[in-house]
Each structure stands twice: as C-alpha cells, then as structure tokens.
C-alpha cells in the first residue's frame, strides 16, 4: 500500500519538477500520447519504478556514469534508459517554441551562409 502511494506521489509530484527523470518521462509520455507505465515498460523489469522517477537526470559532464548508477539503482537497462532520455531531449528540442527553437534555426541559417561563402 505504501509503495503504491509513494509511486502515485512520484508520478504526480516529480512529473511537474524539472530535473527529475519522472519529469522527463512524463513529458515524453504526453508528447507521444502514451502512458507513463508504457514508457516504464520499455525499460524492462524494475525493482520499483518509484526509485527511477525520483532520480535526478544525468549530468552532462558525467552522463554515462550517472546513467549506469541510476540504472543499477532503479533496476533498469542502462541502454534503454539512455534511449528514453535522448528521445525526450530530441522531442523537447524540436517541439518547444521560443529561444531554443530560434537558436536551432539560427544555427542552421549560419551554416547555410558559411556553405555559400565556401562555394564562391
């Protein structure tokens, strides 16, 4: 009973807090129109999904090490975890509006201009 209650809190509470894997997975589930449980199933057998949802996202400077630690702690496959995290990052980058997308478009435009300069 306590585990179910903690999992519900993790799914609802952490899903709204940036910086946690629960938030990353909740956003991905929303964009892909699937349930959080569906994404958790993609990760394989888990000792307790709450453990995963309450983990902080891997840091950029120690990404591989953090993923291994999280995967071991949560009882998930590290490769599947990386795939979900990267998929969420890509979808977020392309579906967000504002600064981030403008930056991507600006970078693309600058490369196009550089290519034209090299051709002449």
C-alpha positions as CSV (number, residue, x, y, z in Angstrom):
1,X,0.0,0.0,0.0
2,X,2.8,2.4,0.9
3,X,4.6,1.7,-2.3
4,X,1.6,2.4,-4.4
5,X,1.0,5.7,-2.6
6,X,4.7,6.7,-3.0
7,X,4.6,5.8,-6.7
8,X,1.5,8.0,-7.2
9,X,3.2,10.9,-5.4
10,X,6.3,10.4,-7.5
11,X,4.3,10.3,-10.8
12,X,2.2,13.3,-10.0
13,X,4.7,15.4,-8.0
14,X,8.0,14.8,-9.6
15,X,6.4,14.9,-13.1
16,X,6.0,18.6,-12.6
17,X,9.5,19.3,-11.3
18,X,12.2,19.8,-13.9
19,X,15.5,18.0,-13.2
20,X,14.0,14.6,-12.3
21,X,13.6,11.5,-14.5
22,X,9.9,11.4,-13.6
23,X,9.5,14.8,-15.3
24,X,11.4,13.7,-18.4
25,X,9.3,10.6,-18.8
26,X,6.0,12.4,-18.1
27,X,6.8,15.0,-20.8
28,X,7.7,12.2,-23.2
29,X,4.6,10.3,-22.4
30,X,2.5,13.4,-23.1
31,X,4.1,14.2,-26.4
32,X,3.9,10.6,-27.6
33,X,0.4,10.2,-26.3
34,X,1.2,7.1,-24.2
35,X,1.0,6.4,-20.5
36,X,3.9,6.7,-18.2
37,X,3.5,2.9,-17.5
38,X,4.1,2.2,-21.2
39,X,7.4,4.1,-21.1
40,X,8.4,2.3,-17.8
41,X,7.6,-1.0,-19.5
42,X,10.1,-0.1,-22.3
43,X,12.8,0.0,-19.6
44,X,12.3,-3.7,-18.7
45,X,11.9,-5.2,-15.3
46,X,12.3,-2.8,-12.4
47,X,12.6,-3.4,-8.7
48,X,10.5,-0.3,-8.0
49,X,9.6,2.3,-10.7
50,X,9.4,5.0,-7.9
51,X,13.1,4.8,-7.5
52,X,13.6,5.7,-11.1
53,X,11.1,8.5,-11.1
54,X,12.7,10.2,-8.1
55,X,16.2,10.2,-9.6
56,X,17.8,13.4,-10.8
57,X,18.5,13.5,-14.6
58,X,22.1,12.6,-15.6
59,X,24.5,15.5,-15.5
60,X,26.1,16.4,-18.9
61,X,29.7,16.2,-17.6
62,X,29.2,12.7,-16.1
63,X,26.3,11.4,-18.3
64,X,27.5,7.8,-18.8
65,X,28.5,7.3,-15.2
66,X,25.2,8.8,-13.9
67,X,23.1,6.6,-16.3
68,X,24.9,3.5,-15.1
69,X,24.4,4.5,-11.4
70,X,20.7,5.3,-12.0
71,X,20.1,2.1,-14.0
72,X,21.7,0.0,-11.3
73,X,19.8,1.7,-8.5
74,X,16.4,1.5,-10.3
75,X,16.9,-1.9,-11.8
76,X,16.6,-0.9,-15.4
77,X,18.6,-1.5,-18.6
78,X,21.1,1.4,-19.0
79,X,20.9,1.4,-22.8
80,X,17.1,1.6,-22.7
81,X,17.3,4.4,-20.2
82,X,19.7,6.3,-22.4
83,X,17.4,5.8,-25.4
84,X,14.4,7.2,-23.5
85,X,16.3,10.2,-22.1
86,X,17.8,11.1,-25.5
87,X,14.4,10.6,-27.2
88,X,12.9,13.0,-24.7
89,X,15.6,15.5,-25.3
90,X,15.2,15.5,-29.0
91,X,11.4,15.7,-28.9
92,X,11.7,18.6,-26.4
93,X,14.2,20.4,-28.6
94,X,12.0,20.2,-31.7
95,X,8.6,20.7,-30.1
96,X,9.5,23.7,-27.9
97,X,8.9,27.2,-29.1
98,X,10.8,30.3,-28.4
99,X,14.5,30.6,-27.6
100,X,15.7,27.1,-28.1
101,X,14.0,26.6,-31.5
102,X,15.1,30.0,-32.6
103,X,18.7,29.0,-31.7
104,X,18.4,25.9,-33.8
105,X,17.1,27.8,-36.7
106,X,19.8,30.5,-36.3
107,X,22.5,27.8,-36.3
108,X,21.1,26.2,-39.4
109,X,21.0,29.6,-41.1
110,X,24.6,30.4,-40.2
111,X,25.8,27.0,-41.6
112,X,23.9,27.7,-44.8
113,X,25.6,31.1,-45.2
114,X,29.0,29.6,-44.5
115,X,28.4,26.9,-47.1
116,X,27.6,29.6,-49.7
117,X,30.8,31.5,-48.8
118,X,32.9,28.4,-49.3
119,X,31.4,27.7,-52.7
120,X,32.3,31.2,-54.1
